[in-house]
Amino acid sequence: MAAEPAASAAAEFGCQGRGPTVGTRGMVASSHPAVSRAGAAVLEAGGNAVDAALAMAAMSWLALPGQCGVGGDAFALLRRPDGTVTAFGGSGFGPDGGDPGFYRERGLAAVPLEGPLAVAVPGAVAALAALHADAATWDLPRLWAPAADAAERGVPCTYKTRDDIIERREALARDPGTARVFLPKGAPPPVGTPLRQPELAATLRRLAADPASFYTGEPAERAVAALVAAGAPFSGDEWAATGEALVGDALTGSYRGVTVHQTPPPTPGWMVLQQIALNDGRLAELPWLSAEAVHRSASAARLAFADRFAGCGSDNDHWRGLLAPDAIAAARARLLAGDLPAPATPAVPVDGDTTSMAAVDGDGMAVSLIHSLAFTFGARVTVPGTGVVLNNRLGRGAYLIDGHPNEVRPRRRPLHTLNAWLVTGDDGRLLHVGNTPGGDGQVQWNAQLLSHLLDHGLDPATAVAAPRFTAHPGSDADVIGEPPELRCESRLGAARLQRLRELGHDVRVQGPWAAGGSAQIISVAEETGVLLGASDPRQDGVALGV
């Protein structure tokens, strides 16, 4: 598509309000100004992109408490100045006593979505510690001190955090730890109220000095004891096992002649690679965000979710066969034939939250990092005396379906929604770094972002602001089986939405900016080499250059 028609469409969609941020020595982007400021300060003081990302991750635990935390999971991609790319995964096991019979004996038809039975061992600390050991230049106590200080004095409550608290007020009130922090005086705090977390401040300082203690020391013992007392069948051995992060090669795929790097399982990064392989050379031929382009992209996403549900688990290689050339050719034929089967099992209401960030330094080191508590405020339970809110990843990600490769099992990590990506040229040069939160929207929106950048040459600001669309349901445990629909922001326009209905989609129109997500992109300008960054206008984030 020519640049002029793309610019015209961008104006029509209302996504030309501001251009990307420009930087020459480094760039950070996140969903909260305090998080971006923490990363920019590290770059200004001489730290590298890994240092910046680690400082941002810790600050986001305070600034975005519903979306992430010490008690959650994390995944990252690191591109070093020599061009090598490594994936870091922090994803935990459920309880050693949590076989399917444990839940069925309690009359449960699914793993609970809230409370102690929903918890998997948090993997974030392990992943961040491994990333730090690989390429950081500052020590963790220095990097996490600003976050610990912020926890003591309190980070002002934002509109988003207040809304999160109001929506989950009843659940937060049931746990003494969450009630004390997020419902001071028994009510949601007014916007601007400092949310002080002295217990979490002490935990951050302890983990900065010894991150392994979260898995084998007193913090681990405290967490396991609290969960066991609440009825969850943890042994403690699964905590120790989660302390070893998943570190290895990134997944790679080709698109438009460049290389897209993605996070491996248990993340669904392969689903992004499958979608772009199905659409390589096709979306570029269609007008940007035309009804036919949206139909093609949404159909590819629908097929990827069906394939995920049919055979993928965190401990099998079923996904590899789906990326094989003959499988991609067969899947393209399925797209043309409209053969897009949907899961047919019971569903329950959806929820979810995550946050992500990106950092690039002047030497070409780049980090794409995403972390989450799964649902907003996770399982809505804390480890007493620590300030740590625990995730509900087991309840969100593991099935109670007999024989399924994602069936809940001891020492089987539940499948994830989180994934992160970066793009390099055929000579290994860095081109783009990006990510977005958003549950099962992530793999779809990331594929859309890549198309905006690579098929249509859009700048990061236009890409993150572009109208978003989402094939629903995905394959999270909490939504499988819901009727298929295509959720579209109204900015796509009435004519396109009507055409999508004619193409067979049950279109649900959302508000102009209501799709969700909070995309972050940092790009390297081809001609000048300067860094261009943007943060999604759907949340409060900002990109800052140095």
C-alpha positions in Angstrom: 0.0 0.0 0.0 1.4 3.4 -0.9 2.3 5.8 1.9 -0.2 8.4 0.9 -3.3 6.2 1.1 -2.1 4.8 4.5 -1.7 8.4 5.8 -5.2 9.2 4.6 -6.6 6.2 6.3 -4.7 7.1 9.5 -6.4 10.5 9.5 -9.8 8.9 9.0 -9.2 6.6 11.9 -8.2 9.5 14.2 -4.8 8.1 15.0 -2.6 11.0 13.8 -2.8 13.1 17.0 0.9 13.0 17.8 4.0 11.5 16.3 6.5 9.1 17.9 9.0 10.2 20.5 12.6 10.6 19.1 15.7 9.5 20.9 19.4 9.2 19.9 21.0 7.5 22.8 18.2 5.3 24.1 14.4 4.9 24.4 11.9 3.3 26.8 8.2 2.8 26.6 5.6 1.6 29.1 2.0 2.0 30.3 2.8 4.4 33.2 4.8 7.6 33.3 6.6 6.6 36.5 7.7 3.3 34.9 9.1 5.0 31.8 10.8 7.7 33.9 12.5 4.9 36.0 13.9 3.4 32.8 14.9 6.7 31.2 16.8 7.7 34.4 18.8 4.5 34.3 19.8 5.1 30.6 20.7 8.7 31.4 23.0 7.6 34.2 24.8 5.1 31.9 22.9 1.9 32.4 22.1 -0.3 29.5 18.7 -1.5 28.2 18.6 -4.5 30.6 19.3 -2.3 33.5 16.5 0.0 32.4 14.0 -2.8 31.8 14.7 -4.3 35.3 14.2 -0.9 37.0 11.0 -0.4 35.0 9.7 -3.9 35.9 10.1 -3.2 39.6 8.5 0.2 39.4 5.6 -1.2 37.5 4.9 -3.5 40.5 4.1 -0.3 42.4 2.6 1.9 39.7 0.4 -0.8 38.1 -0.5 -3.1 41.1 -3.5 -4.8 39.5 -1.5 -5.7 36.4 1.7 -7.2 37.7 3.7 -7.9 40.8 6.3 -10.0 42.6 3.7 -12.8 42.7 3.2 -12.9 39.0 5.0 -14.3 35.9 7.3 -12.6 33.4 8.8 -13.2 29.9 11.4 -11.2 28.0 13.4 -11.1 24.8 17.0 -9.7 24.9 18.8 -8.6 21.7 22.4 -8.1 22.4 24.6 -5.6 20.5 26.2 -8.6 18.6 22.8 -9.5 17.2 22.1 -12.6 19.3 18.6 -13.0 20.8 17.7 -14.9 23.9 14.3 -15.6 25.6 13.8 -15.5 29.3 10.8 -17.1 30.9 9.4 -17.0 34.4 6.4 -19.3 34.6 5.6 -21.5 37.6 4.1 -24.9 38.4 0.9 -25.5 40.1 0.9 -27.4 43.4 2.5 -30.9 43.5 -0.7 -32.2 44.9 -2.9 -30.6 42.3 -3.8 -33.5 40.0 -7.3 -33.5 38.4 -8.6 -35.7 41.1 -7.8 -33.1 43.8 -10.2 -30.6 42.2 -12.9 -33.1 41.3 -13.0 -34.5 44.8 -14.0 -31.0 45.9 -16.8 -30.9 43.5 -15.1 -28.5 41.1 -15.7 -28.5 37.3 -12.7 -26.2 36.7 -9.7 -25.0 38.5 -10.9 -21.9 40.5 -10.2 -18.5 39.1 -9.7 -16.9 42.6 -8.3 -17.8 45.9 -5.4 -20.1 46.9 -6.4 -23.0 44.5 -6.0 -20.6 41.6 -2.3 -19.9 42.3 0.7 -21.2 40.4 4.2 -20.6 41.7 5.3 -17.1 40.6 8.0 -17.0 38.0 8.7 -13.3 37.6 11.5 -13.0 40.1 13.4 -16.0 38.5 13.1 -14.6 35.0 14.2 -11.1 36.0 17.1 -12.5 38.0 18.2 -14.6 35.0 18.0 -11.5 32.7 20.0 -9.5 35.2 22.7 -12.2 35.4 23.0 -12.3 31.6 23.6 -8.7 30.7 23.0 -6.1 33.4 25.7 -3.7 34.5 24.1 -2.4 37.7 23.4 -4.6 40.7 19.8 -5.4 41.6 19.8 -3.5 44.9 20.6 -0.3 43.0 18.1 -1.1 40.3 15.2 -1.9 42.6 15.9 0.7 45.3 13.7 3.4 43.6 10.8 1.0 43.6 11.4 0.0 47.2 11.5 3.7 48.2 8.3 4.3 46.2 6.6 1.4 48.0 7.4 3.0 51.3 6.2 6.6 50.5 3.4 5.4 48.2 2.7 5.7 44.5 -0.3 7.9 43.8 -3.5 6.0 42.9 -4.4 6.5 39.2 -7.8 6.5 37.7 -7.1 3.0 36.3 -6.0 1.6 39.6 -9.0 3.1 41.3 -11.3 1.6 38.7 -9.6 -1.8 39.1 -10.1 -1.6 42.9 -13.7 -0.6 42.6 -14.5 -3.5 40.2 -12.8 -6.0 42.5 -13.6 -4.4 45.8 -15.5 -7.4 47.3 -12.6 -9.8 46.6 -10.0 -7.4 47.8 -11.9 -6.9 51.0 -11.7 -10.6 51.9 -7.9 -10.7 52.1 -6.3 -8.7 55.0 -3.2 -7.9 52.9 -5.0 -6.5 49.8 -7.7 -4.8 52.0 -5.0 -2.9 54.0 -3.3 -1.5 50.9 -6.0 -1.1 48.3 -9.0 -0.3 50.6 -7.6 2.0 53.2 -10.3 3.0 55.7 -12.4 0.3 54.1 -13.1 2.1 50.9 -11.4 2.6 47.4 -8.9 5.4 47.7 -9.5 8.7 45.9 -7.3 9.3 42.8 -3.9 10.7 43.9 -3.9 8.9 47.3 -0.5 7.4 48.0 -0.8 3.6 48.1 1.9 2.8 50.7 3.2 -0.7 50.9 5.9 -1.0 53.6 5.8 -4.8 53.7 6.4 -5.0 50.0 9.3 -2.4 50.3 11.0 -4.8 52.7 10.4 -7.7 50.4 11.8 -5.9 47.4 15.0 -5.1 49.2 15.4 -8.7 50.4 14.8 -10.1 46.9 17.2 -7.6 45.3 19.9 -8.9 47.6 19.0 -12.5 47.2 16.4 -13.3 44.5 16.8 -17.1 45.0 15.4 -16.8 48.5 11.9 -16.3 46.9 12.1 -20.0 45.9 14.2 -21.7 48.5 14.4 -19.3 51.5 12.2 -17.9 54.2 10.0 -16.0 51.7 9.2 -19.4 49.9 8.5 -21.1 53.2 6.2 -18.3 54.3 4.3 -18.5 51.0 3.9 -22.3 50.9 2.8 -22.4 54.6 0.1 -19.7 53.9 -1.2 -21.5 50.8 -1.2 -24.9 52.5 -3.1 -23.5 55.5 -5.7 -22.1 53.0 -6.1 -25.6 51.4 -3.8 -25.5 48.4 -1.7 -28.7 48.1 1.8 -27.2 47.6 4.8 -29.2 48.8 7.5 -26.5 48.5 9.4 -28.6 45.9 7.5 -27.0 43.1 8.6 -23.6 44.4 12.2 -24.6 44.3 11.8 -26.0 40.8 10.3 -22.7 39.5 13.4 -20.8 40.7 15.2 -22.1 37.6 14.1 -19.7 34.8 13.4 -20.8 31.3 16.4 -19.4 29.3 17.1 -20.3 25.7 16.7 -19.4 22.0 13.8 -17.3 20.9 11.4 -18.6 18.3 11.9 -17.1 14.9 9.8 -16.7 11.8 10.2 -14.8 8.5 7.8 -12.0 7.4 8.3 -9.6 4.5 12.0 -10.7 4.3 12.9 -9.9 8.0 13.1 -12.0 11.1 10.5 -11.9 13.8 11.6 -13.2 17.2 9.1 -14.5 19.7 9.0 -16.0 23.2 8.7 -19.8 23.3 6.2 -22.0 25.2 4.5 -21.8 27.6 3.8 -18.5 25.9 1.8 -18.5 22.7 4.5 -16.7 20.7 4.2 -19.5 18.1 0.7 -18.3 17.4 2.0 -14.9 16.2 4.4 -16.6 13.9 1.7 -18.9 12.6 -0.6 -15.9 11.8 2.1 -13.9 10.1 3.1 -16.9 8.1 -0.5 -17.3 6.9 -0.6 -13.7 5.9 2.9 -13.1 4.5 2.5 -11.4 1.1 -1.2 -11.1 1.4 -2.0 -8.3 3.8 0.5 -6.0 2.0 -1.6 -6.4 -1.2 -4.8 -5.2 0.6 -5.7 -1.7 1.6 -4.6 -1.0 5.2 -7.4 -2.2 7.6 -9.8 -2.8 4.8 -12.7 -5.1 5.6 -11.0 -7.8 3.6 -7.7 -7.3 5.5 -9.4 -7.5 8.8 -11.3 -10.6 7.7 -8.1 -12.3 6.7 -6.3 -11.4 10.0 -9.2 -12.3 12.2 -9.7 -15.7 10.4 -6.0 -16.5 10.9 -6.3 -15.7 14.6 -9.4 -17.9 14.8 -7.6 -20.8 13.2 -4.6 -20.3 15.5 -6.8 -20.5 18.6 -8.5 -23.6 17.3 -5.1 -25.2 16.7 -3.9 -24.2 20.2 -7.0 -25.7 21.9 -6.9 -28.9 19.8 -3.4 -30.0 20.8 -1.1 -27.7 22.5 0.4 -27.9 26.0 3.4 -26.4 27.6 5.2 -29.7 27.7 4.6 -30.9 24.1 5.8 -29.9 20.6 2.5 -29.9 18.8 3.0 -26.3 17.9 6.2 -27.1 16.0 4.2 -29.1 13.4 1.8 -26.2 13.0 4.6 -24.0 11.8 6.0 -26.5 9.2 5.7 -25.3 5.6 3.2 -28.0 4.6 1.0 -27.2 7.7 1.0 -23.5 6.8 0.0 -24.4 3.2 -2.8 -26.5 4.6 -3.9 -23.8 7.0 -4.0 -21.3 4.1 -6.4 -23.6 2.3 -8.5 -23.9 5.5 -8.7 -20.1 5.6 -9.9 -19.9 2.0 -12.5 -22.6 2.7 -13.7 -20.9 5.9 -12.9 -24.0 7.9 -12.5 -22.4 11.4 -13.7 -24.7 14.1 -14.6 -23.3 17.5 -14.2 -25.0 20.9 -17.5 -26.3 22.3 -17.0 -26.5 26.1 -18.6 -24.4 28.9 -17.4 -20.9 29.5 -17.4 -18.5 32.4 -17.0 -14.6 32.4 -13.7 -13.2 31.2 -11.2 -11.0 33.1 -7.6 -10.2 32.7 -4.7 -7.8 33.0 -1.0 -7.5 32.2 1.5 -4.8 31.5 4.6 -4.6 29.2 7.5 -2.4 28.4 10.4 -2.0 26.0 13.9 -0.5 26.3 16.7 0.1 23.7 20.1 1.7 24.4 22.6 3.4 22.2 24.6 0.2 21.6 21.6 -1.6 20.1 20.8 -3.7 23.1 17.0 -4.2 23.3 14.6 -5.7 25.7 10.9 -6.5 25.3 9.4 -7.5 28.6 5.9 -8.4 29.7 4.6 -9.5 33.1 1.3 -10.2 34.8 -0.7 -11.5 37.7 -3.1 -13.1 35.1 -6.4 -11.5 36.2 -6.5 -8.1 37.8 -5.0 -8.4 41.2 -4.4 -12.1 40.4 -5.9 -14.6 42.9 -6.7 -11.6 45.2 -4.7 -13.1 48.0 -1.4 -12.1 49.6 1.4 -13.8 51.4 1.0 -12.5 55.0 3.7 -10.1 56.0 5.3 -9.7 52.6 2.9 -7.4 50.6 3.1 -10.0 47.7 -0.2 -10.4 45.8 -0.3 -13.9 44.2 -1.3 -14.7 40.6 -4.2 -16.8 39.5 -2.4 -18.3 36.4 -3.2 -21.9 37.3 -6.9 -21.1 37.3 -6.7 -19.0 34.2 -4.4 -21.2 32.1 -5.0 -24.9 33.0 -7.9 -27.0 31.9 -9.8 -29.6 33.9 -10.5 -31.6 30.7 -9.6 -35.3 30.8 -6.5 -36.1 28.8 -6.0 -32.7 27.3 -2.4 -31.7 26.8 -3.2 -28.5 28.9 -5.0 -30.5 31.6 -3.9 -29.4 35.1 -1.1 -31.7 36.3 1.7 -31.4 38.8 4.9 -30.1 37.2 3.1 -29.0 34.1 3.1 -25.2 33.5 -0.3 -23.8 32.4 -0.4 -22.3 29.0 0.1 -18.5 28.9 -1.3 -15.5 27.1 1.9 -13.5 27.6 4.3 -13.0 24.7 6.9 -10.5 23.5 8.6 -9.8 20.1 11.3 -8.0 18.3 12.3 -7.7 14.7 15.7 -7.8 13.0 16.8 -7.4 9.4 18.4 -9.9 7.2 21.8 -8.6 8.4 20.8 -8.9 12.1 20.3 -5.2 12.6 17.6 -4.1 15.1 14.4 -2.8 13.4 11.5 -3.0 16.0 10.8 -4.0 19.6 7.3 -4.3 20.8 4.6 -6.0 22.9 1.1 -5.5 24.3 -0.9 -6.8 27.3 -4.4 -8.0 26.7 -5.0 -11.7 27.4 -5.9 -13.6 24.3 -5.9 -10.3 22.4 -2.1 -10.3 22.6 -1.3 -12.7 19.9 -3.8 -11.0 17.6 -2.8 -7.4 18.3 0.9 -8.2 18.1 0.3 -9.7 14.6 -1.7 -6.6 13.7 1.2 -4.3 15.0 3.7 -6.3 12.9 1.5 -5.9 9.8 1.2 -2.1 10.4 4.9 -1.8 10.7 6.1 -4.2 8.0 3.3 -4.3 5.4 2.5 -0.6 5.5 5.6 1.1 6.8 3.8 3.0 9.6 5.5 4.8 12.4 5.2 3.5 16.0 2.7 6.1 17.0 0.3 5.3 14.2 0.7 1.6 14.7 -0.2 1.6 18.4 -3.1 4.0 17.8 -4.6 2.1 14.9 -8.1 0.7 15.3 -8.0 -2.7 16.9 -10.1 -5.8 16.4 -10.3 -9.1 18.3 -11.5 -12.6 17.4 -13.3 -13.9 20.5 -13.2 -16.3 22.2 -9.5 -17.3 22.5 -8.5 -20.4 24.3 -8.0 -19.3 27.9 -9.7 -21.7 30.3 -12.2 -19.0 31.3 -13.6 -18.3 27.8 -13.5 -21.5 25.7 -16.9 -22.3 24.3 -18.3 -18.8 24.2 -20.0 -17.9 20.8 -17.6 -16.6 18.2 -17.7 -12.9 17.6 -15.5 -10.2 16.1 -15.0 -7.3 18.5 -14.1 -4.1 16.6 -13.4 -0.6 17.6 -16.0 1.8 16.0 -13.2 3.8 14.4 -13.1 1.1 11.7 -16.2 2.8 10.3 -19.7 1.7 9.5 -19.0 0.6 5.9 -16.1 -1.7 7.0 -18.1 -3.1 9.9 -21.1 -3.9 7.6 -18.8 -5.5 5.1 -17.4 -7.7 7.8 -20.9 -8.9 8.7 -21.4 -9.7 5.0 -18.2 -11.8 5.2 -19.8 -13.9 8.0 -18.6 -12.3 11.2 -20.8 -11.6 14.2 -19.5 -8.1 14.7 -19.7 -6.5 18.2 -18.9 -2.8 18.0 -16.8 -1.4 20.8 -16.1 2.2 21.7 -13.5 4.0 19.5 -10.7 3.2 21.9 -12.2 0.4 23.9 -10.6 -2.8 22.5 -8.1 -3.0 25.4 -4.4 -3.5 25.4 -1.6 -1.1 25.8 0.9 -1.6 23.0 4.5 -0.4 23.2 6.8 0.0 20.2 10.4 1.2 19.7 11.7 1.3 16.1 15.0 2.2 14.6 14.6 4.7 11.7 16.0 3.1 8.6 17.7 6.2 7.1 18.9 8.0 10.2 19.2 5.3 12.8 17.4 7.4 15.4 15.0 5.7 17.8 11.3 6.2 17.5 9.0 5.2 20.3 5.3 5.2 21.1 3.0 4.1 23.9 -0.6 3.1 23.4 -3.1 6.0 23.9 -5.6 3.5 25.4 -3.7 3.7 28.7 -1.6 6.2 30.6 1.8 5.3 29.2 4.6 7.3 27.5 7.7 6.7 25.5 10.8 8.6 26.6 13.9 9.1 24.6 17.4 10.1 25.9 
